[in-house]
Amino acid sequence: MIVSHSLRCIFLKPFKVGGTSVLQALGMNCRDGDLVSAVFLDPEDLQRFPTSQLTPLPQHRCPDCPRATRYQINTSLNTHALPRMIREAVGQDTWSNSFRFTIVRNPWDLMVSFRRMRLLNPDGYKQPPADNFAAFVEQFDFAAVPPPYHQGPINDCWYFDPDRGQPMVDAFLRFERLQADFDTVCDRLKIPHHQLPHLQNKGSRPHYSSFYDAASRDRVAQLFARTIDHFGYTFQEGGP
C-alpha cells in the first residue's frame, strides 16, 4: 500500500500479483510525508524522509542489498490494506483526488500461487492445504482466508466496490505484462522507468495449466466468475 501525496497516487496491493516489486519501485520515488506500508531503504535513502515516521520491519531482509532495512513510513496500515481502510485513514478528498491503481492476475494462475503461499505461510488459514492441488481447489472456501480478506473471491475486495460492484481504481496493471504496465504508470506520474525487482521470486514453476484437471479448471471459473468476466481472462494451455 502506498499513498503518495507528492505523486498524487494510491497503490493498492492484493495477494500474489507481483505487488511487492511495484511497492519497492514506487516507494523509492516517494518523499517526506508520503505513506508507504513497506519499502527497503539503504542508509543513504533515509535523508529523503527527514520528518517522516520510519518504523523498521527487521524480520524482512533484502536479498540484493544487505545494508537496506525495510520500513513502514508514516503508517501502521498493513501492506495489503483494503481500499476502505486506506480511504478511512487518508480521507475522502485524498482518495478521490489521487490516481488509484492496482494489479490483476489470471485467476487460474493466481490459485496456483495462492496454494503455494498457503503451504509456505500456514498461520491464520482455516483451510488445510490438501494433499494435492485438485483437492485444494475442490475444497476451497473464501471464508478460510484470514480476515478481513475472507468475504469474497481473493483480490476482489481490492477491485470492486462491495456495494455497487464497480471498479474502485483508475487503472489495473496486468500481472502478465507487469513491467510494461508499470512503465505506463511511471509515465503518467512523470517518474523514471524502473526495472521491477523480484523480491519474492521463489524460483520458476511449470505453467499453471499443468496443475489443473477439468474439474479444478471449472471450479476456478465458478469461484472467480466476476474477475474472469470483467477482465476477459481465459484458461490457456501450456505457454511460457
C-alpha positions as CSV (number, residue, x, y, z in Angstrom):
1,M,0.0,0.0,0.0
2,I,1.3,3.5,-0.9
3,V,-0.4,6.8,-0.6
4,S,1.9,9.4,-2.1
5,H,0.9,13.0,-1.6
6,S,3.9,14.1,-3.7
7,L,2.9,11.9,-6.7
8,R,-0.8,12.2,-6.0
9,C,-1.3,8.4,-6.3
10,I,-2.5,5.5,-4.3
11,F,-1.3,1.9,-5.0
12,L,-3.3,-1.0,-3.6
13,K,-1.5,-4.3,-3.1
14,P,-3.6,-7.5,-3.5
15,F,-2.2,-11.0,-2.9
16,K,0.2,-12.8,-5.2
17,V,0.3,-10.3,-8.1
18,G,3.9,-9.1,-8.0
19,G,2.8,-6.2,-5.8
20,T,6.0,-6.3,-3.6
21,S,8.1,-5.4,-6.6
22,V,5.8,-2.4,-7.5
23,L,5.7,-1.4,-3.9
24,Q,9.5,-1.2,-3.8
25,A,10.0,0.6,-7.1
26,L,7.3,3.1,-6.5
27,G,8.3,3.5,-2.8
28,M,11.8,4.6,-3.9
29,N,10.1,7.6,-5.6
30,C,8.2,8.7,-2.6
31,R,9.1,11.7,-0.5
32,D,8.8,13.1,3.0
33,G,5.2,12.8,4.3
34,D,4.1,10.0,2.0
35,L,2.6,6.8,3.4
36,V,4.3,3.6,2.4
37,S,3.5,0.2,4.1
38,A,6.8,-1.4,3.4
39,V,9.9,-0.4,1.4
40,F,13.6,-1.3,1.6
41,L,15.8,1.8,2.3
42,D,19.5,2.0,2.2
43,P,21.1,4.3,4.9
44,E,21.6,6.9,2.2
45,D,17.9,6.9,1.4
46,L,16.8,8.0,4.9
47,Q,17.7,11.6,4.2
48,R,14.7,11.9,1.9
49,F,12.4,11.4,4.8
50,P,13.7,13.8,7.5
51,T,10.3,14.4,9.3
52,S,8.6,11.1,8.4
53,Q,8.0,8.4,11.0
54,L,10.1,5.4,9.9
55,T,9.2,2.1,11.6
56,P,11.8,-0.7,10.9
57,L,10.5,-4.1,9.9
58,P,13.5,-6.1,11.0
59,Q,12.0,-9.5,10.1
60,H,12.4,-8.7,6.4
61,R,15.7,-8.6,4.5
62,C,16.5,-7.5,1.0
63,P,18.5,-10.2,-0.8
64,D,20.1,-7.7,-3.2
65,C,21.1,-5.1,-0.6
66,P,22.2,-6.4,2.8
67,R,22.6,-2.8,4.1
68,A,19.0,-2.0,3.5
69,T,16.3,-2.1,6.1
70,R,12.6,-2.5,5.4
71,Y,10.5,0.3,6.8
72,Q,6.9,1.4,7.2
73,I,6.7,5.2,6.5
74,N,4.0,7.3,8.3
75,T,1.5,4.4,8.6
76,S,0.6,1.4,10.6
77,L,-1.6,0.0,7.8
78,N,-0.8,-3.5,6.6
79,T,0.8,-3.8,3.2
80,H,-2.4,-5.5,2.0
81,A,-4.7,-2.8,3.5
82,L,-8.1,-2.8,1.8
83,P,-9.4,0.2,0.0
84,R,-11.9,1.1,2.7
85,M,-9.1,1.0,5.3
86,I,-7.0,3.4,3.2
87,R,-9.9,5.7,2.5
88,E,-10.7,5.9,6.2
89,A,-7.0,6.6,7.0
90,V,-6.4,9.4,4.5
91,G,-9.9,10.9,4.0
92,Q,-12.3,11.0,1.1
93,D,-10.6,14.1,-0.5
94,T,-7.2,12.4,-0.8
95,W,-8.8,9.2,-2.0
96,S,-10.9,10.9,-4.7
97,N,-8.1,13.2,-5.9
98,S,-5.4,10.5,-6.3
99,F,-4.7,8.3,-9.2
100,R,-5.5,4.9,-7.9
101,F,-4.1,1.7,-9.3
102,T,-3.6,-2.0,-8.5
103,I,-2.7,-5.3,-10.2
104,V,-4.9,-8.1,-11.5
105,R,-3.8,-11.7,-12.4
106,N,-5.3,-14.6,-14.2
107,P,-7.3,-16.4,-11.5
108,W,-6.2,-19.9,-12.7
109,D,-2.6,-18.7,-12.3
110,L,-3.4,-16.9,-9.1
111,M,-4.8,-20.0,-7.5
112,V,-1.6,-22.0,-8.1
113,S,0.4,-19.2,-6.4
114,F,-2.1,-18.9,-3.6
115,R,-1.8,-22.6,-2.7
116,R,2.0,-22.2,-2.7
117,M,1.6,-19.2,-0.3
118,R,-0.8,-21.3,1.8
119,L,1.9,-24.1,2.1
120,L,4.7,-21.6,2.9
121,N,2.6,-19.5,5.3
122,P,0.1,-21.7,7.2
123,D,-0.7,-19.3,10.1
124,G,-4.1,-17.8,10.0
125,Y,-5.7,-20.1,7.4
126,K,-8.6,-22.2,8.5
127,Q,-8.5,-24.4,5.4
128,P,-5.8,-27.2,5.2
129,P,-3.6,-27.1,2.1
130,A,-4.9,-30.6,1.0
131,D,-2.8,-33.4,-0.4
132,N,-2.8,-32.1,-4.0
133,F,-3.8,-29.1,-6.0
134,A,-7.0,-30.6,-7.4
135,A,-8.2,-31.3,-3.8
136,F,-7.2,-27.9,-2.7
137,V,-9.3,-26.2,-5.4
138,E,-12.3,-28.6,-4.8
139,Q,-12.3,-27.8,-1.1
140,F,-11.5,-24.1,-1.4
141,D,-13.7,-21.8,0.7
142,F,-13.1,-18.0,0.7
143,A,-14.2,-17.9,4.3
144,A,-11.0,-19.8,5.2
145,V,-8.8,-16.8,4.2
146,P,-7.7,-14.7,7.2
147,P,-9.9,-11.7,7.9
148,P,-10.5,-9.1,6.7
149,Y,-9.9,-10.6,3.3
150,H,-12.3,-13.5,3.6
151,Q,-15.6,-12.1,2.4
152,G,-15.3,-13.0,-1.3
153,P,-13.0,-14.1,-4.1
154,I,-9.3,-13.5,-3.5
155,N,-8.4,-9.9,-4.5
156,D,-12.0,-8.9,-5.5
157,C,-12.1,-6.7,-2.4
158,W,-9.3,-4.6,-3.9
159,Y,-11.0,-4.4,-7.3
160,F,-14.8,-3.9,-6.9
161,D,-16.9,-1.8,-4.6
162,P,-18.7,-4.3,-2.3
163,D,-22.0,-2.4,-2.5
164,R,-22.2,-1.3,-6.2
165,G,-19.8,-3.9,-7.8
166,Q,-18.0,-1.1,-9.8
167,P,-14.2,-0.9,-10.1
168,M,-12.6,1.2,-7.3
169,V,-9.4,2.2,-9.1
170,D,-8.5,4.1,-12.2
171,A,-6.1,1.6,-13.7
172,F,-5.4,-2.1,-13.5
173,L,-1.9,-3.4,-14.2
174,R,-1.8,-6.9,-15.6
175,F,0.5,-9.3,-13.9
176,E,1.1,-10.9,-17.3
177,R,2.7,-7.7,-18.6
178,L,3.6,-6.1,-15.3
179,Q,6.7,-4.3,-16.4
180,A,5.1,-2.7,-19.4
181,D,2.1,-1.6,-17.5
182,F,4.2,-0.2,-14.7
183,D,6.2,1.8,-17.2
184,T,2.9,3.4,-18.3
185,V,2.1,4.3,-14.7
186,C,5.6,5.8,-14.4
187,D,4.9,8.0,-17.5
188,R,1.6,9.1,-16.0
189,L,3.3,10.0,-12.7
190,K,6.2,11.6,-14.5
191,I,8.9,9.5,-12.8
192,P,11.7,7.5,-14.5
193,H,11.0,3.9,-15.6
194,H,12.3,1.4,-13.1
195,Q,13.2,-2.3,-13.7
196,L,10.9,-4.1,-11.3
197,P,12.9,-6.1,-8.7
198,H,11.9,-9.7,-8.0
199,L,12.0,-9.5,-4.2
200,Q,9.8,-12.6,-3.6
201,N,10.7,-14.6,-6.6
202,K,11.0,-18.2,-5.2
203,G,12.0,-19.7,-8.4
204,S,10.3,-20.8,-11.6
205,R,7.5,-23.4,-11.7
206,P,5.6,-25.1,-14.6
207,H,2.9,-23.3,-16.5
208,Y,-0.2,-23.0,-14.3
209,S,-2.3,-25.2,-16.7
210,S,-0.2,-28.2,-15.8
211,F,-1.7,-28.2,-12.3
212,Y,-5.3,-28.5,-13.5
213,D,-7.8,-31.2,-14.5
214,A,-11.2,-30.4,-16.0
215,A,-13.0,-30.3,-12.6
216,S,-10.5,-27.9,-10.9
217,R,-10.4,-25.7,-14.0
218,D,-14.2,-25.4,-13.9
219,R,-14.2,-24.8,-10.2
220,V,-11.9,-21.8,-10.5
221,A,-14.1,-20.5,-13.3
222,Q,-17.0,-20.6,-10.9
223,L,-15.2,-19.1,-7.9
224,F,-13.7,-16.2,-9.9
225,A,-16.6,-15.6,-12.4
226,R,-16.7,-11.9,-11.9
227,T,-13.0,-11.3,-12.3
228,I,-12.8,-13.6,-15.3
229,D,-15.7,-11.9,-16.9
230,H,-14.7,-8.3,-16.1
231,F,-11.0,-8.7,-17.2
232,G,-11.6,-11.2,-20.0
233,Y,-9.3,-13.9,-18.7
234,T,-9.3,-17.4,-20.3
235,F,-7.6,-20.6,-19.4
236,Q,-4.5,-21.0,-21.6
237,E,-2.9,-24.4,-22.2
238,G,0.9,-24.5,-21.9
239,G,2.8,-21.3,-22.6
240,P,5.9,-19.8,-21.0
